[in-house]
């Protein structure tokens, strides 16, 4: 968002580690990468990416193809 709301220090943070494409989007490992980032945030171990006061986190990941849609989707909500 141009307003900065989704950036570090903003009100609604998204992709604090720059997203999965920045990691090369390794098929099969993307969900694990998301969860590692969320756990680091909730433990206060994310270094310069740390979201101050992080208490809840959400990851959504889909894979495979069923027509034009993902064949499977997983949603994880983590809380401190």
Backbone torsions as a table, in degrees:
resi	resn	phi	psi	omega
1	UNK	NA	140.0	179.8
2	UNK	-65.4	-24.0	-178.3
3	UNK	-72.5	-16.0	-178.2
4	UNK	87.3	3.2	-177.1
5	UNK	-62.4	-27.0	-177.3
6	UNK	-99.1	4.3	179.0
7	UNK	-93.5	165.4	177.2
8	UNK	-53.7	130.4	-176.2
9	UNK	91.1	-10.1	178.6
10	UNK	-81.7	-177.6	-174.8
11	UNK	-86.5	-29.3	-178.5
12	UNK	-130.7	94.9	-173.8
13	UNK	-81.6	135.6	178.6
14	UNK	-133.8	135.9	175.4
15	UNK	53.6	59.1	-179.2
16	UNK	-62.4	-20.8	177.9
17	UNK	-102.4	18.2	179.3
18	UNK	78.8	8.1	175.3
19	UNK	85.8	166.9	-174.8
20	UNK	-72.7	-29.0	177.7
21	UNK	-62.8	-32.9	179.2
22	UNK	-68.1	-16.6	178.4
23	UNK	-97.1	4.1	-179.4
24	UNK	92.8	-1.7	177.6
25	UNK	49.8	58.7	-179.4
26	UNK	-69.2	114.7	-176.6
27	UNK	-58.9	132.0	-179.7
28	UNK	92.2	-24.0	-178.5
29	UNK	-106.2	-5.8	-174.5
30	UNK	-64.6	-40.1	178.8
31	UNK	-63.8	-39.7	177.6
32	UNK	-63.6	-41.3	178.0
33	UNK	-61.1	-40.1	177.4
34	UNK	-62.1	-47.9	-176.4
35	UNK	-66.3	-37.3	176.6
36	UNK	-60.1	-45.5	178.7
37	UNK	-59.8	-44.6	-178.4
38	UNK	-65.2	-42.1	179.0
39	UNK	-64.5	-43.3	177.3
40	UNK	-59.6	-41.6	178.4
41	UNK	-61.9	-47.8	-176.9
42	UNK	-68.2	-28.4	177.6
43	UNK	-85.2	-7.0	-178.1
44	UNK	76.2	27.5	-175.2
45	UNK	-113.7	22.3	-174.4
46	UNK	-92.4	6.4	176.7
47	UNK	59.1	-130.9	-177.4
48	UNK	-65.8	-18.5	178.7
49	UNK	-87.2	-1.8	-171.4
50	UNK	-59.4	129.7	173.0
51	UNK	-90.5	113.9	-178.0
52	UNK	-63.4	130.7	177.4
53	UNK	74.9	18.6	-178.8
54	UNK	-58.5	126.9	-180.0
55	UNK	-124.1	-27.0	-179.8
56	UNK	-137.0	151.9	179.9
57	UNK	-147.7	151.7	-179.3
58	UNK	-134.7	135.5	174.9
59	UNK	-126.5	139.7	175.4
60	UNK	-132.5	133.0	-178.3
61	UNK	-146.4	134.0	178.2
62	UNK	-123.3	155.7	180.0
63	UNK	-154.9	166.1	-178.2
64	UNK	71.2	176.4	180.0
65	UNK	-132.7	135.7	172.9
66	UNK	-132.5	90.8	-170.6
67	UNK	70.8	-122.7	178.9
68	UNK	-99.9	1.9	-176.4
69	UNK	-109.3	165.6	174.3
70	UNK	-68.4	139.8	179.3
71	UNK	-75.6	-28.5	-179.8
72	UNK	-144.9	144.3	178.3
73	UNK	-135.8	139.2	176.1
74	UNK	-123.9	134.8	176.0
75	UNK	-123.1	128.2	178.5
76	UNK	-122.2	133.1	173.6
77	UNK	-118.6	121.8	-178.9
78	UNK	-112.7	145.2	177.4
79	UNK	-132.3	147.5	-179.1
80	UNK	-78.1	NA	NA
